[in-house]
Amino acid sequence: MPSLSRIEVGPARDEDEVQRFLRVVSQALFFPTMDQDVWLAREGRENIRVARVDGSIAGGLILQRMGQWFGGRSVPMSAVRCVGVGPEHRASGVASHLMRAALVEMKDAGVAISTLFPATQPVYRRAGYERAGLRLRYRLPAAAIDVHDRETAIRVKRDDDVEFIRDIYTHRARYTNGNLDRNEWYWQRIHDPLPHGQAHYMYVVDGESGPEGYISYAHRPTPTPHRHEIDVIDWSASTPRAQRRLLSFLADHRSMVEWINLCGPPADPALIQLGEQRAAVTERIDWMLRIVDVRTALEARGYPPGLTQELHMEVTDDVIEHNNGCFVLSVADGTGRVSRGGRGDIRTNVRGLAAMYTGHLTPAALQLAGLLNGEDTVLSAAAHTFAAPAPWMLDMF
């Protein structure tokens, strides 16, 4: 087992280290065969961080800067992806050292929060991440879509639709908790996904004043002739009629398509329009969030309009020393202001704070889970402060 002094973390120094990183991560994460040059160009070599043990690449990860919507505001976020360690270096502290170094870098860069999808939880919990929101995948029989509204036009996406599509997505995302404020890297994944044996299509619903909805999807072949599936990559509507048109569009595939696979919130306004409850959750994964900077994170998100509240919190953080101590969160007019000091009525660590921050668990539930402590009246006040729709994410990285 290498000592921590022998583990060095930093950006890839040259193309040789980039290629060695790619070999390690491809093996660790079972990457499919792909055009490596195209993939690396999209990810950005400058976003790669590697862990070296005695000069050899033992693992690495990729950081993508974007935002995440909470309380109607986009919070500066760093997405952590492609975390991989060579099998010969597992359980040696490489992954933990890699994550801690990345968090210090994020803090120095002014990042408020960090989010990831875990393949395993313990290493990320040691770094201060906690389960903080949902990604749900539904499976719906195409024949069960009984919405038939074709009055609005739908057509193939054009190049000049890009900004409309982004506006439609943002209109919905900002009123959720947890949806991404996508960067250019993620938008490219939507408009031009890397091929994995699936044909990709994108359509736009036109309204009276411009596009009102869109859908991006791929065909999934099955062993049964003439019984295919559709994987919805991304879809959104800014009006009820556009949403009905998208549902009708999917229903019109039923002669060849048996199943529609799509992701959505726990209470999906699209699925609630169906006559019967035929959509089943086939996959659930909780994404994890980390408060990188307590003050910045609390001040960056939005809060319920009309609420005036003051919370006194004591936070502990084993990785980022700056986050330790007492904080006072003062909320008014949908905005939070944070100062040092106060009574520390709510006692939690950064993991408990993360799950409360997103609204994934109530303060009372977090106390039951052993991640937070406080008197009932204080926990009730905190529940009102962080009250929001259940946090969820359409995307995955």
C-alpha positions as semicolon CSV with decimal commas, in nm:
position;residue;x (nm);y (nm);z (nm)
1;M;0,000;0,000;0,000
2;P;0,152;0,334;-0,101
3;S;0,195;0,604;0,162
4;L;0,004;0,928;0,105
5;S;0,336;1,107;0,055
6;R;0,393;0,893;-0,256
7;I;0,056;0,988;-0,411
8;E;0,060;1,303;-0,622
9;V;-0,252;1,457;-0,778
10;G;-0,270;1,714;-1,054
11;P;-0,353;1,785;-1,419
12;A;-0,216;1,552;-1,684
13;R;0,127;1,684;-1,780
14;D;0,142;1,564;-2,138
15;E;-0,030;1,348;-2,399
16;D;0,136;1,034;-2,267
17;E;-0,025;1,085;-1,926
18;V;-0,360;1,156;-2,093
19;Q;-0,343;0,824;-2,275
20;R;-0,237;0,638;-1,962
21;F;-0,526;0,798;-1,773
22;L;-0,765;0,687;-2,046
23;R;-0,638;0,327;-2,032
24;V;-0,677;0,312;-1,653
25;V;-1,024;0,467;-1,648
26;S;-1,146;0,261;-1,947
27;Q;-1,049;-0,057;-1,765
28;A;-1,186;0,055;-1,428
29;L;-1,522;0,176;-1,561
30;F;-1,572;-0,076;-1,843
31;F;-1,594;0,197;-2,106
32;P;-1,744;0,092;-2,440
33;T;-1,530;0,109;-2,751
34;M;-1,534;0,465;-2,887
35;D;-1,336;0,718;-3,084
36;Q;-1,093;0,823;-2,811
37;D;-0,980;1,142;-2,986
38;V;-1,338;1,266;-3,022
39;W;-1,419;1,174;-2,661
40;L;-1,110;1,349;-2,524
41;A;-1,173;1,657;-2,736
42;R;-1,522;1,684;-2,589
43;E;-1,417;1,624;-2,230
44;G;-1,126;1,866;-2,252
45;R;-0,781;1,746;-2,161
46;E;-0,752;2,042;-1,926
47;N;-1,031;1,892;-1,710
48;I;-0,845;1,568;-1,641
49;R;-0,686;1,515;-1,299
50;V;-0,458;1,218;-1,241
51;A;-0,318;1,043;-0,936
52;R;0,045;0,932;-0,966
53;V;0,208;0,670;-0,746
54;D;0,586;0,679;-0,786
55;G;0,534;0,857;-1,118
56;S;0,291;0,598;-1,257
57;I;-0,071;0,689;-1,334
58;A;-0,278;0,499;-1,077
59;G;-0,613;0,668;-1,136
60;G;-0,789;0,987;-1,226
61;L;-1,111;1,179;-1,273
62;I;-1,265;1,457;-1,480
63;L;-1,407;1,785;-1,348
64;Q;-1,678;1,968;-1,544
65;R;-1,781;2,316;-1,429
66;M;-2,147;2,409;-1,470
67;G;-2,440;2,499;-1,246
68;Q;-2,724;2,326;-1,063
69;W;-3,064;2,478;-0,996
70;F;-3,181;2,517;-0,637
71;G;-3,459;2,750;-0,527
72;G;-3,477;2,912;-0,872
73;R;-3,108;3,002;-0,884
74;S;-2,813;2,840;-1,055
75;V;-2,550;2,743;-0,798
76;P;-2,187;2,715;-0,921
77;M;-2,113;2,343;-0,930
78;S;-1,831;2,111;-1,030
79;A;-1,945;1,775;-1,165
80;V;-1,708;1,489;-1,085
81;R;-1,708;1,208;-1,342
82;C;-1,500;0,918;-1,469
83;V;-1,344;0,848;-1,130
84;G;-1,133;0,539;-1,183
85;V;-0,843;0,363;-1,011
86;G;-0,640;0,078;-1,157
87;P;-0,727;-0,260;-0,999
88;E;-0,374;-0,299;-0,863
89;H;-0,418;0,025;-0,663
90;R;-0,763;-0,043;-0,515
91;A;-0,809;0,000;-0,137
92;S;-0,478;0,186;-0,117
93;G;-0,607;0,538;-0,051
94;V;-0,559;0,660;-0,409
95;A;-0,928;0,740;-0,466
96;S;-0,962;0,924;-0,135
97;H;-0,646;1,125;-0,200
98;L;-0,770;1,205;-0,550
99;M;-1,108;1,328;-0,423
100;R;-0,961;1,537;-0,143
101;A;-0,718;1,709;-0,379
102;A;-1,002;1,781;-0,622
103;L;-1,211;1,935;-0,343
104;V;-0,929;2,166;-0,237
105;E;-0,896;2,277;-0,599
106;M;-1,272;2,342;-0,621
107;K;-1,268;2,547;-0,300
108;D;-0,979;2,760;-0,424
109;A;-1,166;2,817;-0,753
110;G;-1,478;2,947;-0,577
111;V;-1,702;2,646;-0,649
112;A;-2,001;2,626;-0,413
113;I;-2,106;2,261;-0,449
114;S;-1,999;1,941;-0,621
115;T;-2,218;1,661;-0,755
116;L;-2,152;1,308;-0,878
117;F;-2,313;0,973;-0,951
118;P;-2,151;0,707;-0,730
119;A;-2,050;0,359;-0,840
120;T;-1,984;0,302;-0,469
121;Q;-2,065;0,528;-0,175
122;P;-1,804;0,487;0,102
123;V;-1,516;0,665;-0,072
124;Y;-1,737;0,964;-0,150
125;R;-1,888;0,979;0,196
126;R;-1,536;0,991;0,338
127;A;-1,484;1,295;0,117
128;G;-1,801;1,462;0,252
129;Y;-2,058;1,375;-0,018
130;E;-2,407;1,252;0,068
131;R;-2,710;1,125;-0,122
132;A;-2,902;1,438;-0,209
133;G;-3,140;1,375;-0,500
134;L;-3,296;1,126;-0,740
135;R;-3,259;1,011;-1,096
136;L;-3,556;0,795;-1,192
137;R;-3,592;0,596;-1,512
138;Y;-3,943;0,499;-1,620
139;R;-4,052;0,224;-1,860
140;L;-4,381;0,287;-2,037
141;P;-4,563;0,075;-2,297
142;A;-4,602;0,282;-2,612
143;A;-4,955;0,145;-2,651
144;A;-5,045;0,284;-2,308
145;I;-4,996;0,646;-2,417
146;D;-5,356;0,750;-2,474
147;V;-5,287;1,118;-2,545
148;H;-5,370;1,199;-2,909
149;D;-5,322;1,572;-2,970
150;R;-5,174;1,644;-3,313
151;E;-5,299;2,000;-3,368
152;T;-4,954;2,147;-3,306
153;A;-4,680;2,096;-3,565
154;I;-4,373;1,886;-3,490
155;R;-4,067;1,878;-3,713
156;V;-3,701;1,778;-3,732
157;K;-3,469;2,007;-3,536
158;R;-3,281;2,274;-3,733
159;D;-2,951;2,441;-3,648
160;D;-3,130;2,767;-3,567
161;D;-3,338;2,592;-3,297
162;V;-3,046;2,557;-3,056
163;E;-3,112;2,870;-2,849
164;F;-3,488;2,802;-2,837
165;I;-3,418;2,452;-2,707
166;R;-3,190;2,584;-2,436
167;D;-3,451;2,839;-2,329
168;I;-3,724;2,572;-2,311
169;Y;-3,502;2,348;-2,100
170;T;-3,402;2,632;-1,866
171;H;-3,762;2,744;-1,824
172;R;-3,838;2,405;-1,669
173;A;-3,506;2,339;-1,497
174;R;-3,498;2,658;-1,294
175;Y;-3,825;2,565;-1,121
176;T;-3,689;2,230;-1,010
177;N;-3,439;2,141;-0,744
178;G;-3,135;1,960;-0,882
179;N;-3,158;1,993;-1,262
180;L;-2,834;2,095;-1,428
181;D;-2,760;2,442;-1,559
182;R;-2,586;2,270;-1,850
183;N;-2,250;2,382;-1,986
184;E;-2,144;2,354;-2,351
185;W;-2,002;2,006;-2,292
186;Y;-2,337;1,873;-2,176
187;W;-2,537;2,043;-2,450
188;Q;-2,314;1,877;-2,707
189;R;-2,406;1,540;-2,551
190;I;-2,772;1,627;-2,615
191;H;-2,742;1,759;-2,970
192;D;-2,473;1,523;-3,095
193;P;-2,432;1,219;-2,870
194;L;-2,144;0,983;-2,932
195;P;-2,268;0,675;-3,118
196;H;-2,311;0,349;-2,927
197;G;-2,494;0,152;-3,191
198;Q;-2,815;0,358;-3,161
199;A;-2,965;0,592;-3,420
200;H;-3,031;0,939;-3,273
201;Y;-3,314;1,181;-3,361
202;M;-3,427;1,524;-3,244
203;Y;-3,761;1,699;-3,305
204;V;-3,912;2,037;-3,215
205;V;-4,273;2,135;-3,144
206;D;-4,364;2,469;-3,302
207;G;-4,603;2,710;-3,134
208;E;-4,755;3,038;-3,247
209;S;-4,452;3,242;-3,143
210;G;-4,176;2,985;-3,186
211;P;-4,070;2,645;-3,051
212;E;-4,252;2,530;-2,736
213;G;-4,104;2,184;-2,689
214;Y;-3,844;1,935;-2,808
215;I;-3,742;1,573;-2,778
216;S;-3,411;1,396;-2,830
217;Y;-3,422;1,017;-2,847
218;A;-3,248;0,705;-2,972
219;H;-3,365;0,368;-3,103
220;R;-3,278;0,066;-2,894
221;P;-3,278;-0,260;-3,091
222;T;-3,420;-0,575;-2,932
223;P;-3,393;-0,945;-3,023
224;T;-3,763;-0,953;-3,118
225;P;-3,836;-0,848;-3,481
226;H;-4,052;-0,534;-3,512
227;R;-4,053;-0,484;-3,134
228;H;-3,816;-0,199;-3,065
229;E;-3,764;0,044;-2,779
230;I;-3,708;0,420;-2,763
231;D;-3,468;0,577;-2,514
232;V;-3,562;0,940;-2,452
233;I;-3,236;1,129;-2,398
234;D;-3,391;1,467;-2,327
235;W;-3,731;1,628;-2,364
236;S;-3,904;1,935;-2,233
237;A;-4,209;2,151;-2,301
238;S;-4,293;2,507;-2,202
239;T;-4,669;2,474;-2,263
240;P;-4,932;2,206;-2,195
241;R;-5,010;2,168;-2,566
242;A;-4,643;2,106;-2,647
243;Q;-4,629;1,840;-2,379
244;R;-4,939;1,670;-2,518
245;R;-4,789;1,685;-2,868
246;L;-4,470;1,515;-2,750
247;L;-4,670;1,239;-2,582
248;S;-4,873;1,191;-2,901
249;F;-4,550;1,179;-3,101
250;L;-4,422;0,895;-2,884
251;A;-4,756;0,713;-2,908
252;D;-4,737;0,729;-3,288
253;H;-4,437;0,492;-3,276
254;R;-4,643;0,208;-3,128
255;S;-4,667;0,002;-3,447
256;M;-4,292;-0,072;-3,423
257;V;-4,205;0,030;-3,068
258;E;-4,312;-0,167;-2,764
259;W;-4,147;0,030;-2,482
260;I;-4,057;0,394;-2,412
261;N;-3,773;0,450;-2,162
262;L;-3,748;0,799;-2,013
263;C;-3,628;0,984;-1,705
264;G;-3,831;1,229;-1,502
265;P;-3,923;1,361;-1,158
266;P;-4,100;1,158;-0,886
267;A;-4,423;1,342;-0,976
268;D;-4,403;1,386;-1,353
269;P;-4,654;1,631;-1,511
270;A;-4,625;1,439;-1,840
271;L;-4,706;1,097;-1,695
272;I;-4,996;1,232;-1,492
273;Q;-5,178;1,302;-1,822
274;L;-5,200;0,931;-1,902
275;G;-5,529;0,751;-1,849
276;E;-5,373;0,467;-1,652
277;Q;-5,072;0,423;-1,426
278;R;-4,866;0,211;-1,664
279;A;-4,523;0,374;-1,622
280;A;-4,299;0,170;-1,393
281;V;-3,976;0,284;-1,229
282;T;-3,708;0,052;-1,363
283;E;-3,401;0,229;-1,228
284;R;-3,330;0,458;-0,936
285;I;-2,998;0,606;-0,843
286;D;-2,939;0,878;-0,587
287;W;-2,682;1,133;-0,692
288;M;-2,452;1,267;-0,423
289;L;-2,373;1,629;-0,343
290;R;-2,095;1,794;-0,147
291;I;-2,098;2,141;0,007
292;V;-1,760;2,275;-0,104
293;D;-1,798;2,617;0,060
294;V;-2,069;2,652;0,324
295;R;-2,111;3,029;0,299
296;T;-2,101;3,044;-0,081
297;A;-2,342;2,752;-0,120
298;L;-2,599;2,888;0,125
299;E;-2,592;3,233;-0,031
300;A;-2,602;3,109;-0,392
301;R;-2,930;2,915;-0,380
302;G;-3,278;3,064;-0,362
303;Y;-3,531;3,032;-0,079
304;P;-3,912;3,041;-0,052
305;P;-4,050;3,387;-0,141
306;G;-4,204;3,567;0,152
307;L;-4,012;3,367;0,412
308;T;-3,818;3,554;0,680
309;Q;-3,605;3,316;0,883
310;E;-3,280;3,294;1,076
311;L;-3,102;2,963;1,128
312;H;-2,804;2,907;1,356
313;M;-2,590;2,612;1,244
314;E;-2,271;2,446;1,360
315;V;-2,097;2,254;1,080
316;T;-1,807;2,008;1,088
317;D;-1,596;1,915;0,787
318;D;-1,306;1,668;0,800
319;V;-1,163;1,776;0,462
320;I;-1,209;2,152;0,415
321;E;-1,111;2,331;0,735
322;H;-1,272;2,658;0,625
323;N;-1,620;2,500;0,657
324;N;-1,584;2,422;1,027
325;G;-1,760;2,640;1,280
326;C;-2,085;2,824;1,348
327;F;-2,286;3,005;1,082
328;V;-2,600;3,219;1,084
329;L;-2,820;3,197;0,774
330;S;-3,058;3,493;0,743
331;V;-3,329;3,451;0,480
332;A;-3,552;3,729;0,343
333;D;-3,715;3,798;0,005
334;G;-3,594;3,465;-0,135
335;T;-3,227;3,544;-0,061
336;G;-2,990;3,409;0,202
337;R;-2,708;3,593;0,377
338;V;-2,450;3,411;0,589
339;S;-2,232;3,535;0,874
340;R;-1,996;3,362;1,112
341;G;-2,095;3,296;1,471
342;G;-2,432;3,234;1,634
343;R;-2,566;2,974;1,873
344;G;-2,521;2,656;1,667
345;D;-2,879;2,543;1,728
346;I;-2,852;2,291;1,441
347;R;-2,547;2,066;1,464
348;T;-2,450;1,876;1,153
349;N;-2,162;1,776;0,930
350;V;-2,126;1,862;0,560
351;R;-2,298;1,536;0,463
352;G;-2,610;1,618;0,662
353;L;-2,602;1,976;0,538
354;A;-2,589;1,853;0,176
355;A;-2,904;1,641;0,210
356;M;-3,087;1,927;0,386
357;Y;-2,961;2,188;0,137
358;T;-3,121;2,011;-0,161
359;G;-3,441;1,920;0,021
360;H;-3,375;1,549;-0,027
361;L;-3,435;1,474;0,341
362;T;-3,609;1,685;0,603
363;P;-3,413;1,795;0,910
364;A;-3,624;1,557;1,120
365;A;-3,538;1,267;0,889
366;L;-3,171;1,361;0,902
367;Q;-3,182;1,362;1,281
368;L;-3,330;1,012;1,269
369;A;-3,044;0,911;1,036
370;G;-2,789;1,045;1,283
371;L;-2,665;1,322;1,054
372;L;-2,811;1,623;1,235
373;N;-2,922;1,734;1,580
374;G;-3,145;2,012;1,708
375;E;-3,461;2,097;1,900
376;D;-3,796;2,032;1,730
377;T;-3,879;2,401;1,685
378;V;-3,544;2,467;1,520
379;L;-3,577;2,167;1,288
380;S;-3,925;2,284;1,189
381;A;-3,786;2,626;1,097
382;A;-3,511;2,463;0,891
383;A;-3,769;2,246;0,713
384;H;-3,955;2,558;0,600
385;T;-3,631;2,724;0,489
386;F;-3,523;2,437;0,263
387;A;-3,874;2,331;0,156
388;A;-3,887;2,260;-0,217
389;P;-3,996;2,002;-0,474
390;A;-3,813;1,671;-0,438
391;P;-3,467;1,716;-0,594
392;W;-3,414;1,519;-0,915
393;M;-3,199;1,520;-1,225
394;L;-3,278;1,429;-1,582
395;D;-2,913;1,407;-1,685
396;M;-2,640;1,166;-1,584
397;F;-2,265;1,212;-1,606
